[in-house]
Amino acid sequence: MSLITIEGIYRNGHVELAERPQGVRQARVVVTFLRDDAAGDRAIRHEAGRRLLEDMKQGLSFGGVRFDRQELDDERIRALDERRAAGTVRRRTSRQSTSDSPTGGRHWR
């Protein structure tokens, strides 16, 4: 089943198509009404953005425990601080050249 999309206008209980569909004599249709209300669209986008930000604050859910980026960052920093305290991580000094770095001076993003 292929779909053909044609713009039109709903007026006085009838749908007026902007053009005649090529090769179609009879077919089932689905009519979708588009809002012309820019203020209404703005309100819908604003509410969707508000819900998205609220979800981000609560953490992402992948079907299990909610994923919280701040918790992950805190955990990584805590582990790094523990390794530094144990002396297993060497801090880079300002005199150390970038070519001495593990990436050979290249910085990966």
C-alpha positions in Angstrom: 0.0 0.0 0.0 1.5 3.3 -1.0 0.6 6.7 0.4 -0.1 9.9 -1.5 -0.2 13.2 0.3 -2.1 16.1 -1.1 -2.7 19.4 0.7 -6.2 20.7 0.9 -8.7 22.8 2.9 -11.6 21.7 5.1 -14.5 24.1 4.5 -18.2 23.8 5.3 -18.0 20.1 6.0 -16.1 19.2 2.8 -12.4 18.6 2.0 -11.2 20.5 -1.0 -8.0 19.1 -2.4 -5.4 21.5 -3.9 -4.8 19.0 -6.8 -6.4 15.9 -8.2 -4.5 12.7 -7.2 -2.9 11.0 -10.2 -4.2 7.4 -10.9 -6.7 7.3 -8.1 -10.4 6.7 -8.8 -11.4 5.4 -5.4 -9.5 5.1 -2.1 -9.7 5.1 1.6 -8.4 8.3 3.2 -7.1 9.5 6.5 -7.7 13.3 7.1 -5.3 15.1 9.4 -6.2 18.6 10.5 -3.3 21.0 10.9 -3.6 23.9 13.3 -3.2 27.4 11.9 -2.9 28.8 15.5 0.7 29.8 16.0 0.1 30.7 19.6 -1.3 27.2 20.2 1.7 25.6 18.5 4.0 27.7 20.7 2.2 26.6 23.8 2.4 23.0 22.8 6.2 23.3 22.1 6.7 25.1 25.4 4.9 22.4 27.4 6.9 19.7 25.5 10.1 21.5 26.4 9.1 21.8 30.0 8.3 18.1 30.2 11.7 17.3 28.6 13.6 19.4 31.0 11.8 17.8 33.9 12.6 14.4 32.6 16.3 15.4 32.2 16.4 16.6 35.8 15.0 13.3 37.1 17.4 11.2 34.9 16.8 9.1 31.8 15.0 5.8 32.1 16.0 2.9 29.9 13.5 0.5 31.4 15.4 -0.1 34.6 16.9 2.2 37.2 16.8 5.8 36.0 20.1 7.0 34.6 21.4 10.2 36.3 24.3 11.8 34.6 25.4 13.8 37.7 25.6 10.5 39.7 27.8 9.0 37.0 30.0 12.0 36.9 30.3 12.1 40.7 31.2 8.4 40.8 33.9 8.9 38.2 35.4 11.9 40.1 35.3 10.0 43.4 37.1 7.0 41.8 39.7 9.3 40.3 40.2 11.1 43.6 40.7 7.7 45.4 43.3 6.7 42.8 45.1 10.0 43.2 45.1 9.6 47.0 46.6 6.1 46.6 49.2 7.5 44.2 48.2 5.4 41.2 47.4 8.4 39.1 50.1 10.9 38.2 49.1 14.5 37.8 50.5 16.3 34.7 52.9 19.1 35.5 53.2 22.3 33.5 56.8 21.3 32.5 55.6 18.0 31.1 55.3 18.3 27.3 52.1 17.2 25.5 54.2 14.6 23.6 54.7 12.9 26.9 51.0 12.4 27.3 49.5 8.9 26.7 47.8 10.3 23.5 51.1 11.7 22.1 49.8 15.3 22.3 46.5 14.4 20.6 43.3 15.3 22.5 40.4 13.1 21.9 36.8 14.4 22.3 
